[in-house]
Amino acid sequence: MNHKKLQEARVKEGYETATDAARAMGIPIQTYISHENGDRSPRLHSARRYADFFNVDYAWLLSEDDDVPTTKATTHSNSKAGDTGKAVGYDPELWEAAEKEARDIEEELENGGYMPSDRFTHLLKSTYKHMAIRRK
């Protein structure tokens, strides 16, 4: 997860300090601070919780680049799929199907394995690209 984006999301939602945000979420303050400072990487379910709480797109929060939208409200823009969308053409329905498939894989891993958050972003974009190619 991109810890700088986590801090940006917190500030945009009006929380002056990491402590304020952690208290509002009801999570241990030191845990949240270590995620926001980049000292520890959160598990994917924590990253999803942060994205929901701060009203930002999950893929944006996980991504190291800026090729996905910031807020959930922009999830159907052509920029959502970033370079992947440019390479194969952007289709909002296909993006949603790819996101569901990637989340299913993520869930399987969380039930018995581990996937670093930056790998989920890569998985999502790869899934989208492969689904677009298969569709053609």
MDAnalysis code that builds the backbone (N, CA, C; Angstrom):
import MDAnalysis as mda
import numpy as np

u = mda.Universe.empty(408, n_residues=136, atom_resindex=np.repeat(np.arange(136), 3), trajectory=True)
u.add_TopologyAttr("name", ["N", "CA", "C"] * 136)
u.add_TopologyAttr("resid", np.arange(1, 137))
u.add_TopologyAttr("resname", ["MET", "ASN", "HIS", "LYS", "LYS", "LEU", "GLN", "GLU", "ALA", "ARG", "VAL", "LYS", "GLU", "GLY", "TYR", "GLU", "THR", "ALA", "THR", "ASP", "ALA", "ALA", "ARG", "ALA", "MET", "GLY", "ILE", "PRO", "ILE", "GLN", "THR", "TYR", "ILE", "SER", "HIS", "GLU", "ASN", "GLY", "ASP", "ARG", "SER", "PRO", "ARG", "LEU", "HIS", "SER", "ALA", "ARG", "ARG", "TYR", "ALA", "ASP", "PHE", "PHE", "ASN", "VAL", "ASP", "TYR", "ALA", "TRP", "LEU", "LEU", "SER", "GLU", "ASP", "ASP", "ASP", "VAL", "PRO", "THR", "THR", "LYS", "ALA", "THR", "THR", "HIS", "SER", "ASN", "SER", "LYS", "ALA", "GLY", "ASP", "THR", "GLY", "LYS", "ALA", "VAL", "GLY", "TYR", "ASP", "PRO", "GLU", "LEU", "TRP", "GLU", "ALA", "ALA", "GLU", "LYS", "GLU", "ALA", "ARG", "ASP", "ILE", "GLU", "GLU", "GLU", "LEU", "GLU", "ASN", "GLY", "GLY", "TYR", "MET", "PRO", "SER", "ASP", "ARG", "PHE", "THR", "HIS", "LEU", "LEU", "LYS", "SER", "THR", "TYR", "LYS", "HIS", "MET", "ALA", "ILE", "ARG", "ARG", "LYS"])
u.atoms.positions = np.array([
    [0.843, -1.171, 0.000],
    [0.000, 0.000, 0.000],
    [0.888, 1.234, 0.000],
    [0.402, 2.274, -0.645],
    [1.136, 3.525, -0.722],
    [0.834, 4.361, 0.523],
    [1.776, 4.401, 1.446],
    [1.527, 5.079, 2.726],
    [1.339, 6.589, 2.554],
    [1.939, 7.181, 1.531],
    [1.740, 8.619, 1.290],
    [0.299, 8.898, 0.862],
    [-0.271, 7.973, 0.098],
    [-1.666, 8.126, -0.312],
    [-2.610, 7.940, 0.882],
    [-2.229, 7.071, 1.802],
    [-3.043, 6.882, 3.004],
    [-3.100, 8.187, 3.790],
    [-1.967, 8.833, 3.930],
    [-1.936, 10.115, 4.632],
    [-2.740, 11.168, 3.872],
    [-2.596, 11.197, 2.553],
    [-3.352, 12.146, 1.731],
    [-4.854, 11.937, 1.900],
    [-5.292, 10.684, 1.898],
    [-6.714, 10.363, 2.058],
    [-7.222, 10.809, 3.429],
    [-6.416, 10.577, 4.456],
    [-6.799, 10.985, 5.814],
    [-6.996, 12.490, 5.891],
    [-6.054, 13.240, 5.359],
    [-6.128, 14.697, 5.412],
    [-7.336, 15.206, 4.621],
    [-7.588, 14.609, 3.441],
    [-8.741, 15.027, 2.629],
    [-10.065, 14.795, 3.356],
    [-10.094, 13.787, 4.215],
    [-11.321, 13.491, 4.964],
    [-11.438, 14.330, 6.230],
    [-10.452, 15.200, 6.468],
    [-10.555, 16.135, 7.573],
    [-9.951, 15.695, 8.898],
    [-9.176, 14.637, 8.890],
    [-8.512, 14.189, 10.116],
    [-7.119, 14.802, 10.164],
    [-6.906, 15.677, 11.132],
    [-5.624, 16.385, 11.223],
    [-4.462, 15.462, 11.549],
    [-4.703, 14.488, 12.398],
    [-3.611, 13.600, 12.804],
    [-3.986, 12.145, 12.565],
    [-2.951, 11.323, 12.487],
    [-3.157, 9.886, 12.358],
    [-3.874, 9.344, 13.598],
    [-3.571, 9.920, 14.734],
    [-4.225, 9.506, 15.979],
    [-5.736, 9.749, 15.907],
    [-6.131, 10.909, 15.390],
    [-7.560, 11.208, 15.237],
    [-8.249, 10.173, 14.354],
    [-7.605, 9.827, 13.255],
    [-8.192, 8.854, 12.325],
    [-8.293, 7.478, 12.967],
    [-7.239, 7.057, 13.644],
    [-7.251, 5.737, 14.288],
    [-8.361, 5.649, 15.326],
    [-8.505, 6.702, 16.118],
    [-9.576, 6.714, 17.131],
    [-10.950, 6.641, 16.482],
    [-11.136, 7.396, 15.392],
    [-12.428, 7.396, 14.696],
    [-12.751, 6.011, 14.120],
    [-11.716, 5.291, 13.682],
    [-11.914, 3.946, 13.130],
    [-11.997, 2.888, 14.220],
    [-11.565, 3.235, 15.423],
    [-11.592, 2.276, 16.512],
    [-10.505, 1.230, 16.415],
    [-9.350, 1.609, 15.880],
    [-8.235, 0.670, 15.754],
    [-7.072, 1.171, 16.605],
    [-6.142, 0.290, 16.939],
    [-4.994, 0.722, 17.735],
    [-4.227, 1.853, 17.035],
    [-3.944, 2.884, 17.793],
    [-3.291, 4.071, 17.239],
    [-1.935, 3.720, 16.631],
    [-1.138, 2.943, 17.339],
    [0.197, 2.616, 16.847],
    [0.140, 1.792, 15.560],
    [-0.861, 0.945, 15.433],
    [-1.018, 0.155, 14.203],
    [-1.252, 1.076, 13.016],
    [-2.208, 1.982, 13.169],
    [-2.499, 2.893, 12.060],
    [-1.294, 3.771, 11.731],
    [-0.654, 4.305, 12.757],
    [0.511, 5.172, 12.529],
    [1.608, 4.415, 11.782],
    [1.841, 3.167, 12.137],
    [2.878, 2.391, 11.443],
    [2.505, 2.133, 9.985],
    [1.212, 2.025, 9.682],
    [0.776, 1.874, 8.290],
    [0.946, 3.184, 7.537],
    [0.538, 4.287, 8.161],
    [0.628, 5.581, 7.485],
    [2.083, 6.029, 7.297],
    [2.960, 5.662, 8.220],
    [4.373, 6.026, 8.093],
    [5.139, 5.090, 7.158],
    [4.515, 3.986, 6.781],
    [5.177, 3.024, 5.914],
    [6.104, 2.073, 6.658],
    [6.019, 2.064, 7.983],
    [6.848, 1.158, 8.775],
    [6.369, -0.283, 8.663],
    [5.062, -0.443, 8.488],
    [4.453, -1.766, 8.324],
    [3.441, -1.713, 7.200],
    [3.351, -2.796, 6.453],
    [2.327, -2.887, 5.412],
    [1.086, -3.535, 6.012],
    [-0.070, -2.923, 5.785],
    [-1.300, -3.536, 6.314],
    [-1.714, -4.746, 5.489],
    [-2.453, -5.615, 6.096],
    [-3.065, -6.708, 5.331],
    [-4.113, -6.089, 4.410],
    [-4.498, -6.839, 3.408],
    [-5.422, -6.304, 2.412],
    [-6.757, -5.901, 3.011],
    [-7.271, -6.661, 3.978],
    [-8.560, -6.288, 4.568],
    [-8.451, -4.954, 5.313],
    [-7.286, -4.654, 5.885],
    [-7.091, -3.352, 6.536],
    [-7.020, -2.246, 5.504],
    [-6.324, -2.495, 4.398],
    [-6.239, -1.491, 3.329],
    [-7.633, -1.196, 2.775],
    [-8.449, -2.238, 2.630],
    [-9.819, -2.039, 2.146],
    [-10.622, -1.214, 3.154],
    [-10.418, -1.495, 4.417],
    [-11.114, -0.735, 5.464],
    [-10.715, 0.742, 5.396],
    [-9.437, 1.018, 5.215],
    [-8.972, 2.400, 5.108],
    [-9.596, 3.084, 3.888],
    [-9.619, 2.381, 2.773],
    [-10.200, 2.959, 1.554],
    [-11.671, 3.297, 1.770],
    [-12.403, 2.392, 2.373],
    [-13.825, 2.646, 2.646],
    [-14.004, 3.803, 3.621],
    [-13.212, 3.812, 4.671],
    [-13.342, 4.834, 5.698],
    [-13.022, 6.229, 5.149],
    [-11.981, 6.305, 4.330],
    [-11.566, 7.599, 3.784],
    [-12.230, 7.923, 2.444],
    [-13.130, 7.045, 1.997],
    [-13.886, 7.253, 0.764],
    [-12.987, 7.451, -0.453],
    [-11.994, 6.573, -0.574],
    [-11.124, 6.593, -1.741],
    [-11.175, 5.235, -2.419],
    [-10.765, 5.200, -3.656],
    [-10.750, 3.960, -4.415],
    [-9.672, 3.024, -3.853],
    [-10.037, 1.789, -3.642],
    [-9.137, 0.779, -3.081],
    [-7.895, 0.607, -3.946],
    [-8.088, 0.502, -5.257],
    [-6.946, 0.323, -6.164],
    [-6.023, 1.534, -6.131],
    [-6.577, 2.738, -6.015],
    [-5.745, 3.939, -5.925],
    [-4.879, 3.892, -4.673],
    [-5.472, 3.503, -3.561],
    [-4.737, 3.454, -2.311],
    [-3.593, 2.440, -2.369],
    [-3.808, 1.340, -3.056],
    [-2.792, 0.303, -3.148],
    [-1.708, 0.619, -4.167],
    [-2.068, 1.392, -5.174],
    [-1.171, 1.638, -6.298],
    [-0.026, 2.573, -5.940],
    [1.127, 2.286, -6.498],
    [2.285, 3.163, -6.334],
    [2.267, 4.287, -7.355],
    [1.475, 4.145, -8.395],
    [1.395, 5.200, -9.404],
    [0.050, 5.905, -9.304],
    [-0.150, 6.885, -10.139],
    [-1.365, 7.692, -10.075],
    [-2.310, 7.409, -11.238],
    [-2.286, 6.189, -11.759],
    [-3.093, 5.897, -12.944],
    [-4.481, 5.361, -12.624],
    [-4.885, 5.424, -11.388],
    [-6.246, 5.062, -11.007],
    [-6.863, 6.242, -10.287],
    [-8.170, 6.365, -10.292],
    [-8.799, 7.536, -9.690],
    [-8.671, 7.561, -8.179],
    [-8.763, 8.756, -7.635],
    [-8.641, 8.944, -6.197],
    [-9.891, 8.515, -5.460],
    [-11.044, 8.999, -5.899],
    [-12.270, 8.755, -5.147],
    [-13.123, 7.682, -5.785],
    [-13.962, 7.096, -4.960],
    [-14.874, 6.070, -5.460],
    [-15.826, 6.619, -6.502],
    [-16.146, 7.887, -6.411],
    [-17.102, 8.499, -7.336],
    [-16.589, 8.523, -8.764],
    [-15.291, 8.361, -8.972],
    [-14.737, 8.431, -10.321],
    [-14.406, 7.054, -10.879],
    [-15.009, 6.021, -10.348],
    [-14.613, 4.678, -10.736],
    [-14.923, 4.318, -12.179],
    [-15.725, 5.088, -12.881],
    [-16.017, 4.730, -14.265],
    [-15.342, 5.631, -15.281],
    [-14.269, 6.279, -14.894],
    [-13.542, 7.099, -15.860],
    [-12.579, 6.232, -16.653],
    [-12.203, 6.708, -17.820],
    [-11.264, 5.963, -18.646],
    [-9.918, 5.793, -17.982],
    [-9.576, 6.635, -17.020],
    [-8.273, 6.526, -16.375],
    [-8.224, 5.386, -15.362],
    [-9.353, 4.792, -15.029],
    [-9.356, 3.771, -13.977],
    [-8.416, 2.619, -14.304],
    [-8.422, 2.159, -15.522],
    [-7.577, 1.041, -15.888],
    [-6.167, 1.476, -16.251],
    [-5.916, 2.769, -16.255],
    [-4.571, 3.286, -16.499],
    [-3.995, 2.810, -17.810],
    [-2.697, 2.468, -17.785],
    [-2.011, 2.015, -18.995],
    [-2.616, 0.729, -19.524],
    [-3.119, -0.113, -18.641],
    [-3.758, -1.354, -19.067],
    [-4.966, -1.045, -19.935],
    [-5.785, -0.104, -19.503],
    [-6.959, 0.280, -20.277],
    [-6.589, 0.874, -21.617],
    [-5.533, 1.662, -21.659],
    [-5.082, 2.253, -22.917],
    [-4.625, 1.165, -23.878],
    [-3.994, 0.119, -23.350],
    [-3.450, -0.936, -24.198],
    [-4.538, -1.804, -24.816],
    [-5.624, -2.061, -24.084],
    [-6.644, -2.987, -24.576],
    [-8.008, -2.338, -24.755],
    [-8.154, -1.061, -24.447],
    [-9.446, -0.390, -24.520],
    [-10.174, -0.515, -23.198],
    [-10.800, 0.544, -22.774],
    [-11.458, 0.554, -21.471],
    [-12.918, 0.200, -21.612],
    [-13.375, -0.721, -20.772],
    [-14.762, -1.145, -20.730],
    [-15.162, -1.218, -19.258],
    [-16.048, -0.327, -18.803],
    [-16.410, -0.308, -17.376],
    [-16.948, -1.633, -16.854],
    [-17.758, -2.331, -17.650],
    [-18.303, -3.614, -17.195],
    [-17.207, -4.660, -17.049],
    [-16.279, -4.668, -17.993],
    [-15.171, -5.610, -17.920],
    [-14.273, -5.286, -16.736],
    [-14.067, -3.987, -16.484],
    [-13.249, -3.600, -15.325],
    [-13.882, -4.131, -14.037],
    [-15.203, -3.989, -13.905],
    [-15.886, -4.474, -12.706],
    [-15.765, -5.991, -12.582],
    [-15.887, -6.707, -13.707],
    [-15.747, -8.166, -13.682],
    [-14.324, -8.559, -13.290],
    [-13.333, -7.840, -13.810],
    [-11.939, -8.117, -13.461],
    [-11.690, -7.844, -11.983],
    [-12.282, -6.763, -11.489],
    [-12.109, -6.427, -10.084],
    [-12.709, -7.528, -9.199],
    [-13.882, -8.050, -9.598],
    [-14.505, -9.128, -8.824],
    [-13.633, -10.378, -8.842],
    [-13.106, -10.727, -10.016],
    [-12.261, -11.914, -10.113],
    [-10.984, -11.744, -9.268],
    [-10.391, -10.563, -9.337],
    [-9.185, -10.306, -8.546],
    [-9.504, -10.363, -7.052],
    [-10.652, -9.832, -6.653],
    [-11.037, -9.882, -5.234],
    [-11.297, -11.321, -4.779],
    [-11.881, -12.142, -5.675],
    [-12.095, -13.547, -5.334],
    [-10.760, -14.246, -5.085],
    [-9.774, -13.964, -5.932],
    [-8.441, -14.546, -5.757],
    [-7.830, -14.046, -4.452],
    [-7.979, -12.754, -4.219],
    [-7.464, -12.157, -2.988],
    [-8.088, -12.828, -1.762],
    [-9.389, -13.043, -1.806],
    [-10.085, -13.662, -0.672],
    [-9.581, -15.076, -0.419],
    [-9.375, -15.833, -1.500],
    [-8.829, -17.175, -1.349],
    [-7.464, -17.128, -0.675],
    [-6.644, -16.166, -1.083],
    [-5.317, -16.034, -0.491],
    [-5.404, -15.627, 0.977],
    [-6.333, -14.727, 1.305],
    [-6.461, -14.296, 2.696],
    [-6.929, -15.430, 3.591],
    [-7.655, -16.380, 3.015],
    [-8.127, -17.507, 3.809],
    [-7.044, -18.556, 4.037],
    [-5.958, -18.474, 3.299],
    [-4.922, -19.478, 3.504],
    [-3.544, -19.012, 3.083],
    [-3.426, -17.789, 2.646],
    [-2.136, -17.293, 2.188],
    [-2.031, -15.800, 2.402],
    [-1.068, -15.200, 1.778],
    [-0.836, -13.771, 1.957],
    [-0.460, -13.149, 0.624],
    [-1.019, -11.981, 0.357],
    [-0.686, -11.244, -0.851],
    [-0.401, -9.800, -0.449],
    [0.823, -9.314, -0.675],
    [1.099, -7.907, -0.381],
    [0.181, -7.004, -1.205],
    [-0.186, -5.865, -0.645],
    [-1.163, -4.995, -1.273],
    [-0.756, -4.511, -2.657],
    [0.536, -4.281, -2.895],
    [0.940, -3.826, -4.228],
    [0.759, -4.922, -5.266],
    [0.790, -6.173, -4.845],
    [0.560, -7.286, -5.770],
    [-0.912, -7.340, -6.188],
    [-1.832, -6.909, -5.298],
    [-3.242, -6.904, -5.676],
    [-3.483, -5.945, -6.843],
    [-2.879, -4.782, -6.804],
    [-3.041, -3.823, -7.893],
    [-2.554, -4.432, -9.198],
    [-1.413, -5.077, -9.155],
    [-0.878, -5.740, -10.344],
    [-1.827, -6.849, -10.803],
    [-2.334, -7.628, -9.859],
    [-3.276, -8.705, -10.184],
    [-4.527, -8.157, -10.860],
    [-5.070, -7.072, -10.316],
    [-6.277, -6.484, -10.882],
    [-6.049, -6.023, -12.324],
    [-4.972, -5.314, -12.574],
    [-4.686, -4.827, -13.923],
    [-4.416, -5.986, -14.880],
    [-3.700, -6.994, -14.417],
    [-3.428, -8.161, -15.265],
    [-4.707, -8.918, -15.590],
    [-5.563, -9.076, -14.586],
    [-6.838, -9.762, -14.802],
    [-7.671, -9.024, -15.836],
    [-7.733, -7.706, -15.709],
    [-8.487, -6.897, -16.660],
    [-7.940, -7.076, -18.077],
    [-6.632, -6.997, -18.198],
    [-6.011, -7.110, -19.517],
    [-6.306, -8.472, -20.149],
    [-6.165, -9.536, -19.366],
    [-6.407, -10.878, -19.900],
    [-7.880, -11.069, -20.258],
    [-8.776, -10.531, -19.458],
    [-10.192, -10.645, -19.786],
    [-10.522, -9.870, -21.049],
    [-9.906, -8.717, -21.245],
    [-10.138, -7.927, -22.451],
    [-9.623, -8.655, -23.685],
    [-8.482, -9.261, -23.572],
    [-7.898, -9.996, -24.705],
    [-8.758, -11.207, -25.035],
    [-9.221, -11.929, -24.005],
    [-10.078, -13.098, -24.244],
    [-11.386, -12.707, -24.891],
    [-11.888, -11.531, -24.569],
    [-13.169, -11.062, -25.097],
    [-13.099, -10.782, -26.601],
    [-11.916, -10.386, -27.079],
    [-11.756, -10.013, -28.498],
    [-11.796, -11.185, -29.410],
])
